[in-house]
């Protein structure tokens, strides 16, 4: 089922108002408006700022060895060139008090020197590496080329990840139904999806291909304005594990507020007083497909950079991890579920460093399996019991198909009459063996545009162009 920007979308045109799924009538959706249930009633934790750790006031409070922070500081100066105290604080993610202590230590060891000042205070001092400092940076880079925000400890990470769990901080029913309200789905399907998304638990979404199973989750993720905080990296047994991934995580920039600094007002984020080793992002949704292997679910060590990349499910912490085309990976479904049975039940996962040391991390993401195969053909009943929610996405009926076509045509600015729309729908339903898919209107209307351009004519939903599109699209 289609969405104007290229992703699949399905809308509940038959549901006039957004309704609360938990006020049911005869087992279905109720009729109470979500306006009567304020989202605040479901905001059991007020937001990231309520749990965001305060900025550490000394090296000990970071939980990191001072030698590791000294190495990180000289690497940052090595890559950045001469830098001010303020700039170094931003790049290492630590406050002025801690950065000043680190620089004092490096000055004592004759690893850095003050080059100049850009202000009449110590924030404007510019530091550069000495010859000894360059040698220290070279040695440190040989051990690890990580030179970004200081990592957090595993203990600090676990405490925050648990408090941000979807099961502890679920989106409100009203917000979920508003997102699903942008889609064309039947009442029972909406009800099942809403309850599964609210639970934050593992869900199997199944049905024929082309009906928007995975795109439903992507639409929901785009609509949500929920945020969490994640660290840039973890420090575990002396090793760095990179968590933040710009390809996966969407940063959220909080509004700035004026701060009086030495009599001069300048905009500053409200989070400046908080631990800047953490990054506020939209609640993550990570989608993997047929490329998923057992090896990709483990830590990935970069032999050149000498630090680790987190596996995809760790990047999805406190969000959703979507396994698309479940059953078509190079690893058998039973093996994938075996990998996650204990994490799903116990709430933690076991990872291993290349040094042989193992450690546990929280497993606080909602696993979403999407497949066009029959669930019974994937795994046996004992495995399916481990996935508490199963939601079937059916193919659209005639009314739903017409609603999708209207949306596609409106998005493409394609004029049509009700008679033309009826002809289009009939052309798709007249062959009994052909199962209409939600994606068909998008694909066929695009072919109509292509044909009109080839003929040098204006595109229209005329019977001749419809028949031409159907003849080249389907193999009868």
C-alpha positions as CSV (number, residue, x, y, z in Angstrom):
1,X,0.0,0.0,0.0
2,X,1.3,3.3,-1.2
3,X,2.6,6.5,0.3
4,X,3.2,9.7,-1.6
5,X,6.9,10.1,-0.7
6,X,7.7,6.7,-2.1
7,X,7.2,4.5,1.0
8,X,4.1,2.3,1.5
9,X,1.2,3.8,3.3
10,X,-2.3,2.5,4.2
11,X,-4.9,4.8,5.7
12,X,-8.0,4.1,7.9
13,X,-10.5,6.1,5.9
14,X,-13.3,4.1,7.5
15,X,-12.5,5.2,11.0
16,X,-13.9,8.8,11.3
17,X,-12.3,9.7,14.7
18,X,-9.2,8.6,16.5
19,X,-10.3,6.2,19.1
20,X,-8.8,4.6,22.2
21,X,-8.1,0.9,21.5
22,X,-8.6,0.0,25.2
23,X,-12.2,1.2,25.4
24,X,-13.6,-1.7,23.3
25,X,-17.1,-2.7,22.3
26,X,-17.7,-6.3,21.5
27,X,-14.0,-7.0,21.3
28,X,-13.3,-4.3,18.7
29,X,-12.3,-0.7,18.6
30,X,-14.2,1.6,20.9
31,X,-15.7,4.9,20.1
32,X,-14.2,7.1,22.8
33,X,-12.1,10.0,21.4
34,X,-8.5,10.2,22.4
35,X,-9.1,13.8,23.3
36,X,-10.5,12.5,26.6
37,X,-7.3,10.7,27.5
38,X,-4.4,13.2,27.6
39,X,-1.0,11.9,26.6
40,X,0.3,13.2,29.9
41,X,-1.5,10.3,31.6
42,X,0.8,7.9,29.8
43,X,4.0,9.9,30.2
44,X,5.2,7.9,33.1
45,X,8.7,9.4,32.6
46,X,8.6,13.0,31.6
47,X,11.4,12.8,29.0
48,X,15.1,12.5,28.5
49,X,15.9,15.6,30.6
50,X,14.4,13.9,33.6
51,X,16.9,11.0,33.4
52,X,19.8,12.6,31.7
53,X,22.9,12.4,34.0
54,X,24.3,15.6,35.3
55,X,27.7,16.7,33.8
56,X,30.5,15.1,35.8
57,X,32.4,17.6,38.0
58,X,35.7,15.6,38.2
59,X,37.5,12.9,36.4
60,X,36.4,10.2,38.9
61,X,32.8,11.0,38.2
62,X,33.2,10.1,34.6
63,X,33.9,6.5,35.6
64,X,36.8,6.4,33.1
65,X,40.6,6.0,33.8
66,X,42.4,9.3,33.7
67,X,45.0,7.8,31.4
68,X,42.3,7.0,28.9
69,X,41.0,10.6,29.0
70,X,44.5,12.0,28.6
71,X,45.0,9.8,25.5
72,X,41.7,10.9,24.1
73,X,42.5,14.6,24.7
74,X,45.8,14.5,22.8
75,X,44.2,12.6,19.9
76,X,41.5,15.2,19.6
77,X,44.1,18.0,19.6
78,X,46.2,16.0,17.1
79,X,43.3,15.8,14.7
80,X,41.8,19.3,15.4
81,X,45.0,21.3,15.6
82,X,45.4,24.1,18.1
83,X,42.1,24.4,20.0
84,X,40.5,26.4,22.8
85,X,39.3,25.0,26.0
86,X,35.7,25.6,25.0
87,X,36.2,23.7,21.7
88,X,37.9,20.8,23.4
89,X,35.1,20.6,25.9
90,X,32.6,20.3,23.0
91,X,34.6,17.6,21.2
92,X,35.2,15.5,24.2
93,X,31.8,16.0,25.7
94,X,33.0,17.1,29.2
95,X,32.5,20.2,31.2
96,X,35.0,23.0,31.8
97,X,36.1,21.8,35.2
98,X,37.1,18.3,33.9
99,X,38.6,19.6,30.7
100,X,40.7,22.2,32.7
101,X,42.0,19.4,35.0
102,X,42.9,17.2,32.0
103,X,44.8,20.1,30.3
104,X,46.6,20.9,33.6
105,X,47.7,17.3,33.8
106,X,48.9,17.4,30.1
107,X,50.7,20.7,30.8
108,X,52.5,19.2,33.8
109,X,53.7,16.3,31.6
110,X,54.8,18.9,29.0
111,X,52.4,17.3,26.4
112,X,50.5,20.6,25.6
113,X,51.3,24.2,25.7
114,X,49.3,27.4,25.6
115,X,49.6,28.9,22.1
116,X,47.5,32.1,22.4
117,X,44.3,33.4,23.9
118,X,41.1,34.5,22.0
119,X,39.4,35.9,25.0
120,X,40.1,37.4,28.4
121,X,39.4,34.2,30.2
122,X,40.7,30.7,30.3
123,X,37.9,29.4,27.9
124,X,39.7,31.3,25.1
125,X,43.2,29.7,25.7
126,X,44.3,27.8,22.6
127,X,46.4,24.7,23.2
128,X,48.7,22.8,20.9
129,X,50.7,19.6,21.3
130,X,54.4,19.8,22.1
131,X,56.8,17.4,20.4
132,X,56.3,15.0,23.3
133,X,52.6,15.4,23.0
134,X,52.7,14.5,19.3
135,X,54.6,11.3,20.2
136,X,52.0,10.5,22.9
137,X,49.3,11.1,20.3
138,X,51.0,8.7,17.9
139,X,51.3,6.0,20.5
140,X,47.7,6.5,21.6
141,X,46.5,6.3,17.9
142,X,48.3,3.0,17.6
143,X,46.2,1.6,20.3
144,X,42.9,3.1,19.1
145,X,42.0,5.8,16.5
146,X,38.8,6.7,18.4
147,X,38.8,10.5,18.9
148,X,35.3,11.7,19.6
149,X,33.1,12.2,22.6
150,X,34.3,10.4,25.7
151,X,32.6,7.1,26.2
152,X,30.3,6.1,29.2
153,X,30.8,3.1,31.3
154,X,28.7,-0.1,30.9
155,X,27.1,0.6,34.4
156,X,26.0,4.1,33.4
157,X,24.6,2.8,30.1
158,X,22.6,0.0,31.6
159,X,20.9,2.3,34.1
160,X,19.7,4.8,31.4
161,X,18.7,2.1,28.9
162,X,16.5,0.3,31.5
163,X,14.7,3.6,32.4
164,X,14.0,4.4,28.7
165,X,12.5,1.0,27.8
166,X,9.5,1.1,25.5
167,X,7.8,-1.2,28.0
168,X,8.2,1.4,30.8
169,X,7.6,4.5,28.7
170,X,5.1,3.4,26.0
171,X,3.6,5.9,23.6
172,X,0.0,6.8,24.4
173,X,-2.8,4.9,22.6
174,X,-4.0,8.2,21.1
175,X,-0.6,8.9,19.6
176,X,-0.3,5.4,18.1
177,X,-3.8,5.7,16.6
178,X,-3.0,9.1,15.2
179,X,0.0,7.6,13.3
180,X,-2.0,4.6,12.1
181,X,-4.7,7.0,11.1
182,X,-2.6,8.0,8.2
183,X,-3.0,4.5,6.8
184,X,-5.7,2.5,5.0
185,X,-6.3,-0.5,7.2
186,X,-9.3,-2.5,8.5
187,X,-10.5,-2.0,12.1
188,X,-9.2,-5.3,13.4
189,X,-5.8,-4.7,11.8
190,X,-5.5,-1.3,13.4
191,X,-6.6,-2.7,16.8
192,X,-3.9,-5.4,16.6
193,X,-1.1,-3.1,15.5
194,X,-2.0,-0.4,18.1
195,X,-1.9,-2.9,21.0
196,X,1.4,-4.5,19.7
197,X,3.1,-1.1,19.4
198,X,1.9,0.0,22.8
199,X,3.2,-3.2,24.4
200,X,6.8,-2.7,23.3
201,X,7.0,-6.5,23.0
202,X,8.0,-8.8,20.2
203,X,5.6,-8.9,17.3
204,X,5.2,-10.9,14.1
205,X,3.6,-9.0,11.2
206,X,2.7,-11.3,8.3
207,X,0.8,-11.2,5.0
208,X,1.4,-11.1,1.3
209,X,4.2,-9.0,-0.1
210,X,3.3,-5.5,-1.4
211,X,0.9,-4.6,1.3
212,X,3.2,-2.4,3.4
213,X,4.1,-4.5,6.4
214,X,7.5,-2.9,7.1
215,X,6.4,0.5,5.8
216,X,3.7,0.6,8.4
217,X,6.4,0.6,11.0
218,X,8.5,3.2,9.1
219,X,5.4,5.4,8.9
220,X,4.8,5.0,12.6
221,X,8.4,5.8,13.4
222,X,8.3,9.0,11.2
223,X,5.2,10.2,12.9
224,X,6.5,9.6,16.5
225,X,8.2,12.6,18.2
226,X,9.5,10.5,21.1
227,X,13.2,10.9,22.0
228,X,15.7,9.0,24.0
229,X,19.4,9.6,24.9
230,X,22.2,7.3,23.8
231,X,26.0,7.5,24.4
232,X,28.3,8.1,21.6
233,X,30.4,5.1,22.7
234,X,30.8,2.6,25.5
235,X,33.9,1.8,27.5
236,X,34.1,-1.9,28.4
237,X,37.1,-3.8,29.6
238,X,39.5,-1.1,28.2
239,X,37.8,-1.2,24.7
240,X,35.7,1.4,22.9
241,X,32.4,0.3,21.3
242,X,30.8,2.9,19.1
243,X,27.0,3.2,19.6
244,X,25.9,6.3,17.7
245,X,25.5,5.8,14.0
246,X,24.5,8.8,11.9
247,X,22.9,6.4,9.3
248,X,20.6,5.0,12.0
249,X,20.1,7.7,14.7
250,X,18.4,11.0,14.0
251,X,19.7,13.7,16.4
252,X,17.2,15.9,18.2
253,X,18.4,19.5,18.8
254,X,16.7,21.0,21.8
255,X,15.7,24.7,21.6
256,X,18.3,27.1,22.8
257,X,17.8,29.6,25.7
258,X,19.9,32.7,26.4
259,X,22.6,32.2,29.0
260,X,24.6,35.1,30.6
261,X,28.2,34.3,30.2
262,X,30.5,37.0,31.5
263,X,27.9,39.7,30.8
264,X,27.3,38.6,27.2
265,X,24.1,36.7,26.3
266,X,24.4,33.9,23.8
267,X,22.1,31.0,22.9
268,X,22.8,27.8,24.7
269,X,21.0,24.4,24.7
270,X,19.1,23.5,27.9
271,X,21.2,20.3,28.0
272,X,24.5,22.2,28.5
273,X,24.4,21.5,32.2
274,X,24.0,17.8,31.5
275,X,26.5,15.1,30.6
276,X,27.3,15.8,27.0
277,X,28.7,12.4,26.4
278,X,25.0,11.4,25.8
279,X,23.2,12.4,22.6
280,X,19.4,13.0,22.3
281,X,17.9,11.2,19.3
282,X,14.6,10.2,17.9
283,X,13.6,6.8,19.3
284,X,15.5,4.5,17.0
285,X,14.0,2.2,14.4
286,X,16.6,-0.1,12.8
287,X,15.5,-2.2,9.8
288,X,17.6,-5.2,8.5
289,X,16.7,-7.6,5.7
290,X,18.0,-10.6,3.9
291,X,21.6,-9.5,4.5
292,X,21.3,-10.3,8.2
293,X,23.7,-13.1,9.4
294,X,24.7,-14.5,12.8
295,X,28.0,-12.6,12.6
296,X,26.3,-9.3,12.1
297,X,24.6,-9.7,15.4
298,X,28.0,-9.6,17.2
299,X,30.4,-6.8,17.9
300,X,32.4,-5.8,14.8
301,X,36.0,-5.0,15.5
302,X,37.8,-2.6,13.1
303,X,41.4,-3.8,12.8
304,X,42.5,-0.5,11.4
305,X,40.7,1.9,13.8
306,X,41.1,-0.5,16.7
307,X,37.6,0.0,18.2
308,X,34.2,-1.7,17.9
309,X,31.0,-1.0,16.1
310,X,27.9,-2.0,17.9
311,X,25.7,-4.6,16.3
312,X,22.4,-3.4,14.8
313,X,20.2,-4.5,17.6
314,X,22.3,-2.6,20.1
315,X,21.9,0.5,18.0
316,X,18.1,-0.1,18.3
317,X,18.2,0.0,22.1
318,X,15.0,1.5,23.6
319,X,13.5,1.5,20.1
320,X,12.4,-1.0,17.5
321,X,14.5,-3.6,15.7
322,X,12.7,-4.7,12.5
323,X,13.7,-8.0,10.8
324,X,12.3,-7.5,7.3
325,X,11.6,-10.5,5.0
326,X,12.0,-12.8,8.0
327,X,12.7,-16.3,6.8
328,X,14.7,-15.2,3.8
329,X,17.9,-14.5,5.6
330,X,21.0,-16.6,4.9
331,X,20.6,-17.9,8.5
332,X,17.6,-20.2,9.3
333,X,14.7,-18.7,11.3
334,X,15.2,-21.1,14.1
335,X,18.8,-20.0,14.5
336,X,17.8,-16.3,14.6
337,X,15.2,-17.0,17.2
338,X,17.6,-19.2,19.2
339,X,20.0,-16.3,19.3
340,X,17.3,-14.1,20.9
341,X,15.2,-16.4,23.1
342,X,17.2,-15.7,26.2
343,X,17.6,-11.9,25.6
344,X,13.9,-11.6,25.0
345,X,13.0,-13.5,28.2
346,X,15.7,-12.1,30.5
347,X,16.2,-8.6,29.1
348,X,19.9,-8.8,28.5
349,X,22.2,-9.9,25.7
350,X,25.7,-11.4,25.9
351,X,28.5,-9.9,23.8
352,X,32.1,-11.0,23.4
353,X,35.2,-8.9,22.7
354,X,38.0,-10.2,20.4
355,X,40.1,-10.5,23.6
356,X,37.7,-13.3,24.7
357,X,36.1,-11.2,27.5
358,X,32.3,-11.4,27.6
359,X,29.8,-8.9,29.1
360,X,26.0,-8.3,29.2
361,X,24.1,-5.4,27.8
362,X,20.4,-4.5,28.2
363,X,18.0,-5.9,25.6
364,X,15.4,-3.2,25.7
365,X,14.1,-3.0,22.2
366,X,10.9,-4.2,20.6
367,X,11.7,-7.0,18.1
368,X,9.4,-6.7,15.0
369,X,9.4,-9.6,12.5
370,X,8.0,-8.9,9.1
371,X,7.4,-11.8,6.6
372,X,5.3,-12.8,3.6
373,X,5.6,-16.5,4.5
374,X,3.1,-18.5,6.5
375,X,4.2,-18.3,10.2
376,X,3.7,-22.1,10.5
377,X,6.2,-22.6,7.6
378,X,8.8,-20.5,9.4
379,X,9.2,-22.1,12.8
380,X,7.3,-24.5,15.0
381,X,4.6,-23.6,17.5
382,X,7.1,-23.6,20.4
383,X,9.1,-20.8,18.8
384,X,6.0,-18.8,17.8
385,X,4.9,-18.7,21.5
386,X,8.0,-16.7,22.2
387,X,6.6,-13.9,20.0
388,X,3.5,-12.7,22.0
389,X,1.9,-10.6,19.2
390,X,1.0,-11.8,15.7
391,X,-0.7,-9.3,13.3
392,X,-2.0,-10.2,9.9
393,X,-1.9,-7.5,7.2
394,X,-4.5,-8.5,4.6
395,X,-4.7,-7.4,1.0
396,X,-7.0,-4.4,0.4
397,X,-10.7,-4.9,-0.5
398,X,-12.3,-2.9,-3.3
399,X,-13.1,0.1,-1.0
400,X,-9.6,0.2,0.5
401,X,-8.1,-0.2,-3.0
402,X,-10.1,2.8,-4.2
403,X,-9.0,4.9,-1.2
404,X,-5.4,4.1,-1.9
405,X,-5.8,5.0,-5.6
406,X,-7.4,8.3,-4.6
407,X,-4.4,9.2,-2.5
408,X,-1.9,8.2,-5.1
409,X,-3.7,10.2,-7.8
410,X,-4.0,13.2,-5.5
411,X,-0.3,13.1,-4.7
412,X,0.7,12.8,-8.4
413,X,-1.9,15.5,-9.3
414,X,-3.6,13.1,-11.7
415,X,-7.2,14.1,-12.5
416,X,-9.8,11.4,-12.6
417,X,-13.6,10.9,-12.5
418,X,-15.4,8.4,-10.3
419,X,-16.1,6.4,-13.5
420,X,-12.4,6.2,-14.3
421,X,-11.6,5.2,-10.7
422,X,-14.2,2.4,-10.8
423,X,-12.7,1.2,-14.1
424,X,-9.2,1.2,-12.6
425,X,-10.4,-0.9,-9.6
426,X,-12.3,-3.3,-11.8
427,X,-9.3,-3.8,-14.0
428,X,-7.4,-5.0,-10.9
429,X,-10.1,-7.3,-9.5
430,X,-11.5,-8.8,-12.7
431,X,-9.0,-11.7,-12.7
432,X,-9.9,-14.0,-9.9
433,X,-6.4,-15.5,-9.6
434,X,-4.8,-12.0,-9.2
435,X,-4.6,-10.9,-5.6
436,X,-4.8,-7.1,-5.5
437,X,-1.9,-5.5,-3.5
438,X,-1.7,-2.2,-1.9
439,X,1.4,-1.3,-4.0
440,X,-0.4,-1.7,-7.3
441,X,-1.9,1.8,-7.5
442,X,1.5,3.4,-7.1
443,X,3.2,1.2,-9.7
444,X,0.4,1.3,-12.3
445,X,-0.1,5.1,-12.1
446,X,3.6,5.6,-12.5
447,X,3.4,3.4,-15.7
448,X,0.5,5.6,-16.9
449,X,2.7,8.7,-16.4
450,X,5.6,7.0,-18.3
451,X,3.3,6.1,-21.2
452,X,1.8,9.6,-21.4
453,X,5.3,11.1,-21.5
454,X,6.3,8.7,-24.3
455,X,3.2,9.6,-26.3
456,X,3.7,13.3,-25.7
457,X,0.3,13.5,-24.0
458,X,-1.1,14.6,-20.7
459,X,-1.5,11.7,-18.2
460,X,-5.0,10.6,-17.3
461,X,-6.8,7.7,-15.8
462,X,-8.3,6.7,-19.1
463,X,-9.3,3.1,-19.9
464,X,-6.8,2.9,-22.7
465,X,-3.9,4.0,-20.5
466,X,-5.1,1.7,-17.7
467,X,-5.2,-1.3,-20.0
468,X,-1.8,-0.5,-21.4
469,X,-0.3,-0.3,-17.8
470,X,-2.0,-3.5,-16.8
471,X,-0.7,-5.4,-19.9
472,X,2.9,-4.5,-19.2
473,X,2.8,-4.9,-15.4
474,X,1.3,-8.3,-15.0
475,X,2.4,-11.6,-16.4
476,X,-0.9,-13.6,-17.0
